Amino acid sequence: MSAISRDEVAHLARLARLAVTEDELDRFAGQLDSILQHVARIGEVAADDIPPTSHSVPLVNVMRADVPEPSLAREDVLAGAPDSAEDRFRVPRILDEE
C-alpha cells in the first residue's frame, strides 16, 4: 500500500506553490512513498534502551570568558573610515525615512 497518494502530492505542491506536471506528480509520489517507507522502517527499530539524541556526539560550547579588554582609540578607528561625523561612521542613507 502506498503511503502517499498522487492527490496528496498535488495538494502539497499547491501548498508549496510549485508548478508540477502530471508526469512529475507520478514520479514525486513514488519518490515520496519510498522516503516515507524508509522513515517508517527506521521507526520500527527496537531502540528502547537508546535515549533520544539530536547529535551522535555530545556538543559542548567552546567559549572564552567574557573579559573586558582595552580596545582601539576612537580616533584610530575613525581614521580608517571613508567618512565620519560626530565621532561616528558616516554611511550613505539607504532609507528615505527621517
Beta strands, then each sheet from edge to edge (+ up, - down):
strand 1: 84-85
strand 2: 88-89
sheet 1: 1+ 2-
end
